[in-house]
């Protein structure tokens, strides 16, 4: 059976009702190893039930160099917290998986990301295909409401479920580093959301450049940049039907119960529009 490393980033919301049944089905066909990089401590029961191969628990906060860059460029807004947290944990999960391979003399055929609060209409549809090591192919699922650039492009790669080999997932999991590098280049103006940040990293291209706000790519231009990208990534989308827990439940723990105010560099910041804003 194929050795499959699956990781969860950020939180374990919904794992009992959603994730565990999926893992139970997958374990009949694959050797499944679960990795967790989570923003806060979880109960021992979750560890016992999920039995992660390796895990990391620590509340995410904006990196100091990120804050310094925003302050230096007179930005009062520190950026969307939840996607930054998720991408930090994606990257950290990749490092956990890499460490586990070295420590246990094992090589994973597949590395994949899965949300703990998603359910598939037909779990038997989920298949993992092993790619050659030198091929950079990502496989994801099509959301109920597919996201496009400007509503006029091929579908973007989903941040909900995606898998590939170690090389392709290294690109996928590098989004956090890409974001930080681009925010420096763009003088603190690199504000995006989940799929936008992810896909600009995957395809190595700014589909929207704040220094040239009039630049809007056509469908064919977007398609060309995605199909002939700098990272040589190819992507395949499956139409596996899935559902997420209701938004009211998912949004109820945004920011993970952090204080309403934060003192940063002797300035007061409050939560606004999904991130911290200087008062």
Secondary structure by P-SEA (a helix, b strand, c coil): ccbbbbbbcccccccccccaaaaaaaaaccbbbbbbbccccccaaaaaaacccccccccccccaaaaaaaaaaccccccccaaaaaaaaaaaaaaaaaaaaaaccccccccccccccccccccccbbbbbcccccbbbbbbbcccccccccccccccccccccccaaaaaaaaaaaaaaaaaaaaacccccccaaaaaaaaaacccccccccccccccaaaaaaaaaacccbbbbbbbccccccccccccccccccccccccccccbbbbbcccccccc
